[in-house]
Amino acid sequence: MAIKFKNLPPLTDEEEAEIQRQIASDPDAPEATDEQLAQAKPFKEVFPDLYESIQRSRGRPRVDKPKEAVTLRVDPDTLARFKATGKDWRAKMAEALDAAKP
């Protein structure tokens, strides 16, 4: 594991003892015993329904026919005419290409 704060000096024995004392004195967060750690189970196993409810899918949904990115050289006048049609000029160009299918 990478050290996060390389430029900080290591803790002294006194500082470490103070940290451990504060941990031990916190009644709301006692340190887990070896027995407790041995009995620990993953959240997914203990609460499977809750785990499933908080899972979220990543990325865009899959489509049946995904579009393919291509590079196409077009006359500047042709491109300007399509761009002049508005925001969805790419869709209109795709429709024109579909209509011209051999």
Gaussian input, Z-matrix of N, CA and C with variables (Angstrom, degrees):
# hf/3-21g

backbone

0 1
 N
 C     1     B1
 C     2     B2     1     A1
 N     3     B3     2     A2     1     D1
 C     4     B4     3     A3     2     D2
 C     5     B5     4     A4     3     D3
 N     6     B6     5     A5     4     D4
 C     7     B7     6     A6     5     D5
 C     8     B8     7     A7     6     D6
 N     9     B9     8     A8     7     D7
 C    10    B10     9     A9     8     D8
 C    11    B11    10    A10     9     D9
 N    12    B12    11    A11    10    D10
 C    13    B13    12    A12    11    D11
 C    14    B14    13    A13    12    D12
 N    15    B15    14    A14    13    D13
 C    16    B16    15    A15    14    D14
 C    17    B17    16    A16    15    D15
 N    18    B18    17    A17    16    D16
 C    19    B19    18    A18    17    D17
 C    20    B20    19    A19    18    D18
 N    21    B21    20    A20    19    D19
 C    22    B22    21    A21    20    D20
 C    23    B23    22    A22    21    D21
 N    24    B24    23    A23    22    D22
 C    25    B25    24    A24    23    D23
 C    26    B26    25    A25    24    D24
 N    27    B27    26    A26    25    D25
 C    28    B28    27    A27    26    D26
 C    29    B29    28    A28    27    D27
 N    30    B30    29    A29    28    D28
 C    31    B31    30    A30    29    D29
 C    32    B32    31    A31    30    D30
 N    33    B33    32    A32    31    D31
 C    34    B34    33    A33    32    D32
 C    35    B35    34    A34    33    D33
 N    36    B36    35    A35    34    D34
 C    37    B37    36    A36    35    D35
 C    38    B38    37    A37    36    D36
 N    39    B39    38    A38    37    D37
 C    40    B40    39    A39    38    D38
 C    41    B41    40    A40    39    D39
 N    42    B42    41    A41    40    D40
 C    43    B43    42    A42    41    D41
 C    44    B44    43    A43    42    D42
 N    45    B45    44    A44    43    D43
 C    46    B46    45    A45    44    D44
 C    47    B47    46    A46    45    D45
 N    48    B48    47    A47    46    D46
 C    49    B49    48    A48    47    D47
 C    50    B50    49    A49    48    D48
 N    51    B51    50    A50    49    D49
 C    52    B52    51    A51    50    D50
 C    53    B53    52    A52    51    D51
 N    54    B54    53    A53    52    D52
 C    55    B55    54    A54    53    D53
 C    56    B56    55    A55    54    D54
 N    57    B57    56    A56    55    D55
 C    58    B58    57    A57    56    D56
 C    59    B59    58    A58    57    D57
 N    60    B60    59    A59    58    D58
 C    61    B61    60    A60    59    D59
 C    62    B62    61    A61    60    D60
 N    63    B63    62    A62    61    D61
 C    64    B64    63    A63    62    D62
 C    65    B65    64    A64    63    D63
 N    66    B66    65    A65    64    D64
 C    67    B67    66    A66    65    D65
 C    68    B68    67    A67    66    D66
 N    69    B69    68    A68    67    D67
 C    70    B70    69    A69    68    D68
 C    71    B71    70    A70    69    D69
 N    72    B72    71    A71    70    D70
 C    73    B73    72    A72    71    D71
 C    74    B74    73    A73    72    D72
 N    75    B75    74    A74    73    D73
 C    76    B76    75    A75    74    D74
 C    77    B77    76    A76    75    D75
 N    78    B78    77    A77    76    D76
 C    79    B79    78    A78    77    D77
 C    80    B80    79    A79    78    D78
 N    81    B81    80    A80    79    D79
 C    82    B82    81    A81    80    D80
 C    83    B83    82    A82    81    D81
 N    84    B84    83    A83    82    D82
 C    85    B85    84    A84    83    D83
 C    86    B86    85    A85    84    D84
 N    87    B87    86    A86    85    D85
 C    88    B88    87    A87    86    D86
 C    89    B89    88    A88    87    D87
 N    90    B90    89    A89    88    D88
 C    91    B91    90    A90    89    D89
 C    92    B92    91    A91    90    D90
 N    93    B93    92    A92    91    D91
 C    94    B94    93    A93    92    D92
 C    95    B95    94    A94    93    D93
 N    96    B96    95    A95    94    D94
 C    97    B97    96    A96    95    D95
 C    98    B98    97    A97    96    D96
 N    99    B99    98    A98    97    D97
 C   100   B100    99    A99    98    D98
 C   101   B101   100   A100    99    D99
 N   102   B102   101   A101   100   D100
 C   103   B103   102   A102   101   D101
 C   104   B104   103   A103   102   D102
 N   105   B105   104   A104   103   D103
 C   106   B106   105   A105   104   D104
 C   107   B107   106   A106   105   D105
 N   108   B108   107   A107   106   D106
 C   109   B109   108   A108   107   D107
 C   110   B110   109   A109   108   D108
 N   111   B111   110   A110   109   D109
 C   112   B112   111   A111   110   D110
 C   113   B113   112   A112   111   D111
 N   114   B114   113   A113   112   D112
 C   115   B115   114   A114   113   D113
 C   116   B116   115   A115   114   D114
 N   117   B117   116   A116   115   D115
 C   118   B118   117   A117   116   D116
 C   119   B119   118   A118   117   D117
 N   120   B120   119   A119   118   D118
 C   121   B121   120   A120   119   D119
 C   122   B122   121   A121   120   D120
 N   123   B123   122   A122   121   D121
 C   124   B124   123   A123   122   D122
 C   125   B125   124   A124   123   D123
 N   126   B126   125   A125   124   D124
 C   127   B127   126   A126   125   D125
 C   128   B128   127   A127   126   D126
 N   129   B129   128   A128   127   D127
 C   130   B130   129   A129   128   D128
 C   131   B131   130   A130   129   D129
 N   132   B132   131   A131   130   D130
 C   133   B133   132   A132   131   D131
 C   134   B134   133   A133   132   D132
 N   135   B135   134   A134   133   D133
 C   136   B136   135   A135   134   D134
 C   137   B137   136   A136   135   D135
 N   138   B138   137   A137   136   D136
 C   139   B139   138   A138   137   D137
 C   140   B140   139   A139   138   D138
 N   141   B141   140   A140   139   D139
 C   142   B142   141   A141   140   D140
 C   143   B143   142   A142   141   D141
 N   144   B144   143   A143   142   D142
 C   145   B145   144   A144   143   D143
 C   146   B146   145   A145   144   D144
 N   147   B147   146   A146   145   D145
 C   148   B148   147   A147   146   D146
 C   149   B149   148   A148   147   D147
 N   150   B150   149   A149   148   D148
 C   151   B151   150   A150   149   D149
 C   152   B152   151   A151   150   D150
 N   153   B153   152   A152   151   D151
 C   154   B154   153   A153   152   D152
 C   155   B155   154   A154   153   D153
 N   156   B156   155   A155   154   D154
 C   157   B157   156   A156   155   D155
 C   158   B158   157   A157   156   D156
 N   159   B159   158   A158   157   D157
 C   160   B160   159   A159   158   D158
 C   161   B161   160   A160   159   D159
 N   162   B162   161   A161   160   D160
 C   163   B163   162   A162   161   D161
 C   164   B164   163   A163   162   D162
 N   165   B165   164   A164   163   D163
 C   166   B166   165   A165   164   D164
 C   167   B167   166   A166   165   D165
 N   168   B168   167   A167   166   D166
 C   169   B169   168   A168   167   D167
 C   170   B170   169   A169   168   D168
 N   171   B171   170   A170   169   D169
 C   172   B172   171   A171   170   D170
 C   173   B173   172   A172   171   D171
 N   174   B174   173   A173   172   D172
 C   175   B175   174   A174   173   D173
 C   176   B176   175   A175   174   D174
 N   177   B177   176   A176   175   D175
 C   178   B178   177   A177   176   D176
 C   179   B179   178   A178   177   D177
 N   180   B180   179   A179   178   D178
 C   181   B181   180   A180   179   D179
 C   182   B182   181   A181   180   D180
 N   183   B183   182   A182   181   D181
 C   184   B184   183   A183   182   D182
 C   185   B185   184   A184   183   D183
 N   186   B186   185   A185   184   D184
 C   187   B187   186   A186   185   D185
 C   188   B188   187   A187   186   D186
 N   189   B189   188   A188   187   D187
 C   190   B190   189   A189   188   D188
 C   191   B191   190   A190   189   D189
 N   192   B192   191   A191   190   D190
 C   193   B193   192   A192   191   D191
 C   194   B194   193   A193   192   D192
 N   195   B195   194   A194   193   D193
 C   196   B196   195   A195   194   D194
 C   197   B197   196   A196   195   D195
 N   198   B198   197   A197   196   D196
 C   199   B199   198   A198   197   D197
 C   200   B200   199   A199   198   D198
 N   201   B201   200   A200   199   D199
 C   202   B202   201   A201   200   D200
 C   203   B203   202   A202   201   D201
 N   204   B204   203   A203   202   D202
 C   205   B205   204   A204   203   D203
 C   206   B206   205   A205   204   D204
 N   207   B207   206   A206   205   D205
 C   208   B208   207   A207   206   D206
 C   209   B209   208   A208   207   D207
 N   210   B210   209   A209   208   D208
 C   211   B211   210   A210   209   D209
 C   212   B212   211   A211   210   D210
 N   213   B213   212   A212   211   D211
 C   214   B214   213   A213   212   D212
 C   215   B215   214   A214   213   D213
 N   216   B216   215   A215   214   D214
 C   217   B217   216   A216   215   D215
 C   218   B218   217   A217   216   D216
 N   219   B219   218   A218   217   D217
 C   220   B220   219   A219   218   D218
 C   221   B221   220   A220   219   D219
 N   222   B222   221   A221   220   D220
 C   223   B223   222   A222   221   D221
 C   224   B224   223   A223   222   D222
 N   225   B225   224   A224   223   D223
 C   226   B226   225   A225   224   D224
 C   227   B227   226   A226   225   D225
 N   228   B228   227   A227   226   D226
 C   229   B229   228   A228   227   D227
 C   230   B230   229   A229   228   D228
 N   231   B231   230   A230   229   D229
 C   232   B232   231   A231   230   D230
 C   233   B233   232   A232   231   D231
 N   234   B234   233   A233   232   D232
 C   235   B235   234   A234   233   D233
 C   236   B236   235   A235   234   D234
 N   237   B237   236   A236   235   D235
 C   238   B238   237   A237   236   D236
 C   239   B239   238   A238   237   D237
 N   240   B240   239   A239   238   D238
 C   241   B241   240   A240   239   D239
 C   242   B242   241   A241   240   D240
 N   243   B243   242   A242   241   D241
 C   244   B244   243   A243   242   D242
 C   245   B245   244   A244   243   D243
 N   246   B246   245   A245   244   D244
 C   247   B247   246   A246   245   D245
 C   248   B248   247   A247   246   D246
 N   249   B249   248   A248   247   D247
 C   250   B250   249   A249   248   D248
 C   251   B251   250   A250   249   D249
 N   252   B252   251   A251   250   D250
 C   253   B253   252   A252   251   D251
 C   254   B254   253   A253   252   D252
 N   255   B255   254   A254   253   D253
 C   256   B256   255   A255   254   D254
 C   257   B257   256   A256   255   D255
 N   258   B258   257   A257   256   D256
 C   259   B259   258   A258   257   D257
 C   260   B260   259   A259   258   D258
 N   261   B261   260   A260   259   D259
 C   262   B262   261   A261   260   D260
 C   263   B263   262   A262   261   D261
 N   264   B264   263   A263   262   D262
 C   265   B265   264   A264   263   D263
 C   266   B266   265   A265   264   D264
 N   267   B267   266   A266   265   D265
 C   268   B268   267   A267   266   D266
 C   269   B269   268   A268   267   D267
 N   270   B270   269   A269   268   D268
 C   271   B271   270   A270   269   D269
 C   272   B272   271   A271   270   D270
 N   273   B273   272   A272   271   D271
 C   274   B274   273   A273   272   D272
 C   275   B275   274   A274   273   D273
 N   276   B276   275   A275   274   D274
 C   277   B277   276   A276   275   D275
 C   278   B278   277   A277   276   D276
 N   279   B279   278   A278   277   D277
 C   280   B280   279   A279   278   D278
 C   281   B281   280   A280   279   D279
 N   282   B282   281   A281   280   D280
 C   283   B283   282   A282   281   D281
 C   284   B284   283   A283   282   D282
 N   285   B285   284   A284   283   D283
 C   286   B286   285   A285   284   D284
 C   287   B287   286   A286   285   D285
 N   288   B288   287   A287   286   D286
 C   289   B289   288   A288   287   D287
 C   290   B290   289   A289   288   D288
 N   291   B291   290   A290   289   D289
 C   292   B292   291   A291   290   D290
 C   293   B293   292   A292   291   D291
 N   294   B294   293   A293   292   D292
 C   295   B295   294   A294   293   D293
 C   296   B296   295   A295   294   D294
 N   297   B297   296   A296   295   D295
 C   298   B298   297   A297   296   D296
 C   299   B299   298   A298   297   D297
 N   300   B300   299   A299   298   D298
 C   301   B301   300   A300   299   D299
 C   302   B302   301   A301   300   D300
 N   303   B303   302   A302   301   D301
 C   304   B304   303   A303   302   D302
 C   305   B305   304   A304   303   D303

   B1=1.4509
   B2=1.5265
   B3=1.3112
   B4=1.4527
   B5=1.5254
   B6=1.3137
   B7=1.4638
   B8=1.5180
   B9=1.3240
   B10=1.4518
   B11=1.5307
   B12=1.3183
   B13=1.4555
   B14=1.5240
   B15=1.3169
   B16=1.4599
   B17=1.5283
   B18=1.3280
   B19=1.4579
   B20=1.5280
   B21=1.3311
   B22=1.4604
   B23=1.5233
   B24=1.3208
   B25=1.4646
   B26=1.5248
   B27=1.3285
   B28=1.4663
   B29=1.5286
   B30=1.3296
   B31=1.4628
   B32=1.5220
   B33=1.3079
   B34=1.4660
   B35=1.5232
   B36=1.3210
   B37=1.4645
   B38=1.5261
   B39=1.3312
   B40=1.4612
   B41=1.5315
   B42=1.3424
   B43=1.4630
   B44=1.5327
   B45=1.3214
   B46=1.4593
   B47=1.5216
   B48=1.3357
   B49=1.4659
   B50=1.5261
   B51=1.3224
   B52=1.4638
   B53=1.5304
   B54=1.3146
   B55=1.4650
   B56=1.5223
   B57=1.3151
   B58=1.4681
   B59=1.5305
   B60=1.3461
   B61=1.4586
   B62=1.5240
   B63=1.3296
   B64=1.4607
   B65=1.5292
   B66=1.3181
   B67=1.4686
   B68=1.5235
   B69=1.3188
   B70=1.4691
   B71=1.5232
   B72=1.3372
   B73=1.4631
   B74=1.5289
   B75=1.3155
   B76=1.4642
   B77=1.5244
   B78=1.3418
   B79=1.4672
   B80=1.5347
   B81=1.3239
   B82=1.4609
   B83=1.5250
   B84=1.3084
   B85=1.4630
   B86=1.5234
   B87=1.3313
   B88=1.4623
   B89=1.5270
   B90=1.3056
   B91=1.4574
   B92=1.5300
   B93=1.3174
   B94=1.4657
   B95=1.5244
   B96=1.3284
   B97=1.4654
   B98=1.5277
   B99=1.3216
   B100=1.4626
   B101=1.5282
   B102=1.3396
   B103=1.4583
   B104=1.5376
   B105=1.3333
   B106=1.4587
   B107=1.5285
   B108=1.3064
   B109=1.4574
   B110=1.5236
   B111=1.3319
   B112=1.4633
   B113=1.5259
   B114=1.3294
   B115=1.4631
   B116=1.5299
   B117=1.3103
   B118=1.4628
   B119=1.5226
   B120=1.3372
   B121=1.4588
   B122=1.5232
   B123=1.3133
   B124=1.4625
   B125=1.5262
   B126=1.3127
   B127=1.4658
   B128=1.5248
   B129=1.3339
   B130=1.4618
   B131=1.5278
   B132=1.3339
   B133=1.4657
   B134=1.5284
   B135=1.3127
   B136=1.4639
   B137=1.5291
   B138=1.3248
   B139=1.4664
   B140=1.5313
   B141=1.3378
   B142=1.4713
   B143=1.5274
   B144=1.3386
   B145=1.4665
   B146=1.5234
   B147=1.3125
   B148=1.4598
   B149=1.5246
   B150=1.3189
   B151=1.4638
   B152=1.5317
   B153=1.3214
   B154=1.4659
   B155=1.5221
   B156=1.3435
   B157=1.4621
   B158=1.5272
   B159=1.3219
   B160=1.4626
   B161=1.5222
   B162=1.3297
   B163=1.4542
   B164=1.5209
   B165=1.2970
   B166=1.4600
   B167=1.5194
   B168=1.3046
   B169=1.4560
   B170=1.5204
   B171=1.2868
   B172=1.4615
   B173=1.5246
   B174=1.3009
   B175=1.4519
   B176=1.5190
   B177=1.3028
   B178=1.4653
   B179=1.5169
   B180=1.3235
   B181=1.4703
   B182=1.5318
   B183=1.3063
   B184=1.4635
   B185=1.5325
   B186=1.3343
   B187=1.4585
   B188=1.5212
   B189=1.3355
   B190=1.4619
   B191=1.5284
   B192=1.3323
   B193=1.4637
   B194=1.5310
   B195=1.3281
   B196=1.4676
   B197=1.5244
   B198=1.3115
   B199=1.4601
   B200=1.5225
   B201=1.2995
   B202=1.4555
   B203=1.5223
   B204=1.3182
   B205=1.4589
   B206=1.5280
   B207=1.3350
   B208=1.4636
   B209=1.5241
   B210=1.3141
   B211=1.4572
   B212=1.5182
   B213=1.3108
   B214=1.4590
   B215=1.5202
   B216=1.3256
   B217=1.4661
   B218=1.5288
   B219=1.3283
   B220=1.4654
   B221=1.5222
   B222=1.3273
   B223=1.4658
   B224=1.5234
   B225=1.3284
   B226=1.4707
   B227=1.5306
   B228=1.3341
   B229=1.4740
   B230=1.5259
   B231=1.3340
   B232=1.4668
   B233=1.5180
   B234=1.3147
   B235=1.4642
   B236=1.5257
   B237=1.3196
   B238=1.4695
   B239=1.5279
   B240=1.3495
   B241=1.4725
   B242=1.5231
   B243=1.3430
   B244=1.4684
   B245=1.5258
   B246=1.3352
   B247=1.4717
   B248=1.5249
   B249=1.3162
   B250=1.4684
   B251=1.5259
   B252=1.3298
   B253=1.4689
   B254=1.5261
   B255=1.3248
   B256=1.4639
   B257=1.5168
   B258=1.3454
   B259=1.4631
   B260=1.5274
   B261=1.3054
   B262=1.4658
   B263=1.5299
   B264=1.3447
   B265=1.4613
   B266=1.5244
   B267=1.3321
   B268=1.4715
   B269=1.5285
   B270=1.3244
   B271=1.4658
   B272=1.5233
   B273=1.3305
   B274=1.4684
   B275=1.5228
   B276=1.3290
   B277=1.4588
   B278=1.5308
   B279=1.3317
   B280=1.4674
   B281=1.5249
   B282=1.3373
   B283=1.4699
   B284=1.5220
   B285=1.3395
   B286=1.4655
   B287=1.5274
   B288=1.3157
   B289=1.4673
   B290=1.5187
   B291=1.3420
   B292=1.4683
   B293=1.5274
   B294=1.3301
   B295=1.4646
   B296=1.5276
   B297=1.3143
   B298=1.4673
   B299=1.5207
   B300=1.3229
   B301=1.4748
   B302=1.5176
   B303=1.3260
   B304=1.4740
   B305=1.5132
   A1=108.30
   A2=116.68
   A3=121.19
   A4=110.27
   A5=114.87
   A6=120.05
   A7=107.48
   A8=116.56
   A9=121.44
   A10=112.40
   A11=116.48
   A12=120.36
   A13=109.42
   A14=116.28
   A15=121.61
   A16=112.25
   A17=117.05
   A18=120.10
   A19=113.67
   A20=118.28
   A21=120.74
   A22=109.86
   A23=116.93
   A24=118.75
   A25=110.17
   A26=117.87
   A27=119.63
   A28=110.51
   A29=116.12
   A30=121.02
   A31=110.43
   A32=114.62
   A33=118.63
   A34=108.30
   A35=116.76
   A36=120.53
   A37=110.76
   A38=116.75
   A39=120.50
   A40=110.89
   A41=116.57
   A42=119.95
   A43=110.83
   A44=116.76
   A45=120.65
   A46=110.56
   A47=117.18
   A48=121.10
   A49=110.60
   A50=117.49
   A51=121.53
   A52=110.58
   A53=117.21
   A54=120.90
   A55=110.04
   A56=117.19
   A57=121.20
   A58=111.26
   A59=116.80
   A60=120.73
   A61=110.38
   A62=116.65
   A63=120.46
   A64=111.33
   A65=116.87
   A66=120.26
   A67=109.77
   A68=116.30
   A69=120.88
   A70=111.92
   A71=117.70
   A72=120.05
   A73=113.05
   A74=118.77
   A75=121.62
   A76=109.72
   A77=118.39
   A78=120.21
   A79=113.18
   A80=116.73
   A81=119.78
   A82=113.31
   A83=117.19
   A84=119.85
   A85=110.57
   A86=116.74
   A87=117.91
   A88=110.29
   A89=115.76
   A90=120.50
   A91=108.92
   A92=116.09
   A93=120.95
   A94=109.96
   A95=114.99
   A96=120.17
   A97=109.33
   A98=116.52
   A99=120.97
   A100=110.76
   A101=117.18
   A102=120.92
   A103=110.59
   A104=115.96
   A105=119.50
   A106=110.75
   A107=116.61
   A108=120.21
   A109=111.26
   A110=117.20
   A111=120.88
   A112=111.17
   A113=117.68
   A114=121.87
   A115=112.82
   A116=117.20
   A117=120.68
   A118=110.91
   A119=115.28
   A120=121.93
   A121=108.27
   A122=117.42
   A123=120.03
   A124=111.61
   A125=115.70
   A126=122.49
   A127=110.72
   A128=116.41
   A129=121.99
   A130=111.83
   A131=117.02
   A132=120.71
   A133=112.06
   A134=116.99
   A135=121.03
   A136=111.34
   A137=117.25
   A138=122.17
   A139=110.15
   A140=118.58
   A141=119.16
   A142=113.79
   A143=117.77
   A144=119.67
   A145=111.27
   A146=116.41
   A147=120.49
   A148=110.49
   A149=115.96
   A150=120.45
   A151=110.07
   A152=117.21
   A153=120.97
   A154=111.43
   A155=116.59
   A156=119.33
   A157=112.33
   A158=117.87
   A159=119.31
   A160=112.80
   A161=116.86
   A162=119.38
   A163=108.42
   A164=116.22
   A165=119.07
   A166=108.35
   A167=114.64
   A168=118.11
   A169=108.63
   A170=115.41
   A171=121.24
   A172=110.05
   A173=115.92
   A174=120.90
   A175=113.63
   A176=113.45
   A177=120.17
   A178=110.44
   A179=116.85
   A180=119.01
   A181=110.13
   A182=116.06
   A183=121.12
   A184=109.21
   A185=115.63
   A186=121.13
   A187=108.88
   A188=115.72
   A189=120.00
   A190=112.10
   A191=115.37
   A192=119.91
   A193=108.41
   A194=118.34
   A195=119.05
   A196=111.12
   A197=115.30
   A198=120.24
   A199=109.00
   A200=114.73
   A201=120.60
   A202=108.67
   A203=117.18
   A204=121.36
   A205=109.11
   A206=115.68
   A207=121.00
   A208=108.95
   A209=115.15
   A210=121.12
   A211=106.56
   A212=116.58
   A213=121.30
   A214=108.56
   A215=116.50
   A216=120.51
   A217=108.27
   A218=114.85
   A219=121.07
   A220=108.13
   A221=116.20
   A222=119.91
   A223=109.24
   A224=117.30
   A225=119.91
   A226=112.91
   A227=117.08
   A228=119.69
   A229=110.93
   A230=116.65
   A231=120.89
   A232=110.11
   A233=116.32
   A234=120.75
   A235=110.67
   A236=116.99
   A237=120.91
   A238=110.96
   A239=117.18
   A240=120.01
   A241=111.01
   A242=117.14
   A243=119.55
   A244=110.94
   A245=117.52
   A246=120.32
   A247=111.40
   A248=116.49
   A249=120.59
   A250=111.88
   A251=117.73
   A252=119.97
   A253=112.48
   A254=118.19
   A255=119.90
   A256=113.63
   A257=113.13
   A258=121.09
   A259=113.78
   A260=116.88
   A261=119.82
   A262=112.26
   A263=116.21
   A264=119.88
   A265=112.29
   A266=117.65
   A267=120.11
   A268=110.65
   A269=116.16
   A270=120.14
   A271=110.30
   A272=116.58
   A273=119.73
   A274=110.77
   A275=116.84
   A276=119.84
   A277=110.08
   A278=116.79
   A279=120.42
   A280=110.40
   A281=117.31
   A282=120.77
   A283=110.96
   A284=116.52
   A285=120.03
   A286=110.54
   A287=116.74
   A288=119.77
   A289=110.95
   A290=117.03
   A291=120.45
   A292=110.89
   A293=116.13
   A294=120.38
   A295=111.32
   A296=117.05
   A297=121.37
   A298=112.61
   A299=117.73
   A300=120.59
   A301=110.54
   A302=116.77
   A303=119.05
   A304=111.59
   D1=135.05
   D2=-178.99
   D3=-71.55
   D4=144.36
   D5=177.44
   D6=-79.62
   D7=126.74
   D8=-174.82
   D9=-74.40
   D10=-42.98
   D11=-174.15
   D12=-119.03
   D13=78.16
   D14=-175.77
   D15=-64.23
   D16=-30.85
   D17=-174.68
   D18=-82.83
   D19=-3.32
   D20=178.37
   D21=-89.09
   D22=139.26
   D23=177.68
   D24=-70.22
   D25=153.55
   D26=178.73
   D27=-64.85
   D28=157.24
   D29=179.21
   D30=-66.16
   D31=143.25
   D32=173.99
   D33=-80.16
   D34=166.75
   D35=178.14
   D36=-61.02
   D37=-36.57
   D38=179.66
   D39=-66.70
   D40=-42.74
   D41=179.10
   D42=-64.44
   D43=-42.43
   D44=178.54
   D45=-63.40
   D46=-40.82
   D47=178.91
   D48=-63.57
   D49=-39.90
   D50=178.63
   D51=-65.09
   D52=-42.33
   D53=177.96
   D54=-61.80
   D55=-46.23
   D56=-179.97
   D57=-63.81
   D58=-36.22
   D59=178.07
   D60=-64.66
   D61=-42.69
   D62=179.31
   D63=-66.18
   D64=-37.96
   D65=177.02
   D66=-62.84
   D67=-45.88
   D68=-177.56
   D69=-66.41
   D70=-28.81
   D71=-176.58
   D72=-86.83
   D73=-2.59
   D74=-178.45
   D75=-88.27
   D76=106.87
   D77=-176.89
   D78=-72.40
   D79=-20.03
   D80=-177.97
   D81=-82.67
   D82=-16.05
   D83=-177.47
   D84=-140.68
   D85=69.63
   D86=179.39
   D87=-68.73
   D88=152.54
   D89=178.97
   D90=-69.80
   D91=136.48
   D92=-178.56
   D93=-70.62
   D94=140.08
   D95=178.22
   D96=-84.34
   D97=166.31
   D98=177.94
   D99=-60.86
   D100=-37.03
   D101=179.36
   D102=-65.26
   D103=-42.13
   D104=178.87
   D105=-64.63
   D106=-41.83
   D107=179.52
   D108=-65.40
   D109=-35.28
   D110=178.86
   D111=-67.09
   D112=-29.50
   D113=-179.28
   D114=-88.58
   D115=-7.19
   D116=-176.58
   D117=-64.34
   D118=141.96
   D119=178.53
   D120=-126.09
   D121=153.97
   D122=177.47
   D123=-63.98
   D124=146.53
   D125=179.07
   D126=-52.93
   D127=-40.28
   D128=-178.18
   D129=-59.37
   D130=-35.10
   D131=-179.88
   D132=-79.10
   D133=-36.45
   D134=-176.20
   D135=-76.35
   D136=-40.48
   D137=-177.71
   D138=-127.09
   D139=69.09
   D140=-175.26
   D141=-62.62
   D142=-38.31
   D143=-179.40
   D144=-66.78
   D145=-43.97
   D146=178.98
   D147=-65.27
   D148=-40.34
   D149=178.52
   D150=-59.27
   D151=-46.02
   D152=179.88
   D153=-64.14
   D154=-36.10
   D155=-176.96
   D156=-70.22
   D157=-25.49
   D158=-178.75
   D159=-98.21
   D160=-4.21
   D161=175.88
   D162=-69.95
   D163=143.94
   D164=175.44
   D165=-132.05
   D166=147.21
   D167=-179.75
   D168=-78.11
   D169=150.55
   D170=-178.15
   D171=-102.56
   D172=141.34
   D173=174.28
   D174=77.93
   D175=-172.17
   D176=-179.58
   D177=-77.95
   D178=153.16
   D179=176.12
   D180=-66.26
   D181=147.89
   D182=178.39
   D183=-70.00
   D184=144.87
   D185=176.93
   D186=-115.46
   D187=157.18
   D188=-179.00
   D189=-66.44
   D190=-44.35
   D191=-179.79
   D192=-121.97
   D193=87.45
   D194=-179.22
   D195=-67.41
   D196=146.88
   D197=178.35
   D198=-75.86
   D199=155.90
   D200=-177.65
   D201=-116.76
   D202=133.38
   D203=179.13
   D204=-79.86
   D205=131.17
   D206=178.19
   D207=-136.23
   D208=161.33
   D209=172.59
   D210=-110.01
   D211=129.22
   D212=-174.40
   D213=-133.41
   D214=130.17
   D215=176.66
   D216=-91.94
   D217=125.32
   D218=-176.96
   D219=-131.26
   D220=149.35
   D221=175.60
   D222=-59.05
   D223=141.41
   D224=179.61
   D225=-57.58
   D226=-36.52
   D227=179.92
   D228=-65.15
   D229=-41.71
   D230=179.44
   D231=-63.13
   D232=-45.56
   D233=179.50
   D234=-62.69
   D235=-42.45
   D236=179.79
   D237=-61.77
   D238=-39.19
   D239=179.14
   D240=-63.90
   D241=-42.28
   D242=179.06
   D243=-67.49
   D244=-42.69
   D245=179.95
   D246=-64.02
   D247=-30.93
   D248=-179.52
   D249=-69.36
   D250=-15.98
   D251=-178.81
   D252=-77.27
   D253=-11.78
   D254=176.51
   D255=125.01
   D256=-168.29
   D257=-174.10
   D258=-59.85
   D259=-35.07
   D260=-175.18
   D261=-95.00
   D262=35.38
   D263=-177.73
   D264=-62.51
   D265=-29.87
   D266=179.47
   D267=-66.74
   D268=-41.92
   D269=178.29
   D270=-64.15
   D271=-39.52
   D272=179.00
   D273=-66.24
   D274=-36.73
   D275=177.19
   D276=-66.58
   D277=-39.88
   D278=177.82
   D279=-63.44
   D280=-39.93
   D281=177.63
   D282=-63.30
   D283=-41.48
   D284=179.28
   D285=-64.55
   D286=-39.29
   D287=177.51
   D288=-67.17
   D289=-39.32
   D290=177.40
   D291=-62.43
   D292=-40.93
   D293=-179.04
   D294=-66.58
   D295=-26.59
   D296=-178.27
   D297=-92.87
   D298=10.51
   D299=-179.71
   D300=-56.11
   D301=138.97
   D302=176.45
   D303=-73.70

